[in-house]
Amino acid sequence: MKTEKIKCYTVSMGDGKLIDPDIQNILDTIQVELEENCTESDPISLDFGVVYMTQEEIDNLPEFDGF
């Protein structure tokens, strides 16, 4: 039986990486990051991507603790 792969979105900055199949969670995290940590003198750079994971792999992801 083939295990279904789910499309997940990624956003990375420095050593932090958020992986989530719900793009709205990614967008909400980016909004918080921009509002709380981005300044004219200290801009942030984010890298975006897509990965495909099984539900089990998603369930086993560590809890995101920020960038």
C-alpha positions in Angstrom: 0.0 0.0 0.0 1.4 3.4 -1.0 1.5 6.1 1.6 0.1 9.4 0.5 2.5 12.3 0.5 1.0 15.7 1.6 2.3 19.0 0.2 3.9 21.0 3.0 5.1 24.6 2.8 8.4 25.6 4.4 9.9 28.9 5.5 13.4 29.1 6.9 15.5 31.8 8.5 18.9 31.2 10.0 18.8 27.9 11.8 15.0 27.9 12.2 12.7 26.1 9.8 8.9 25.9 9.9 7.1 23.1 8.0 3.3 23.1 7.8 0.7 21.7 5.3 -1.5 24.7 6.2 -0.2 27.7 4.3 -2.2 30.0 6.5 0.0 29.0 9.5 3.1 29.9 7.5 1.6 33.3 6.6 0.6 34.0 10.2 4.1 33.2 11.4 5.6 35.5 8.8 3.3 38.3 9.9 4.3 37.9 13.5 8.0 37.8 12.5 7.7 41.0 10.4 5.7 42.9 13.0 7.9 41.9 16.0 11.4 41.5 14.6 11.9 43.3 11.4 13.3 46.9 11.4 14.8 49.2 8.8 18.3 48.7 10.2 17.8 44.9 10.8 15.8 43.4 7.9 15.1 39.7 7.8 15.5 37.3 4.9 13.3 34.3 4.6 13.6 31.3 2.3 10.5 29.5 1.1 10.0 26.0 -0.2 7.8 23.0 -0.6 8.3 19.4 0.7 6.1 16.4 0.5 5.7 14.3 3.7 3.5 11.5 5.0 1.1 12.3 7.8 3.3 10.3 10.1 6.3 12.5 9.2 4.2 15.6 9.8 3.0 14.3 13.1 6.6 13.6 14.2 7.9 17.1 13.4 9.4 18.9 16.4 7.4 21.8 17.8 8.4 25.0 16.1 10.1 27.3 18.6 10.9 30.3 16.4 13.6 31.4 14.1 
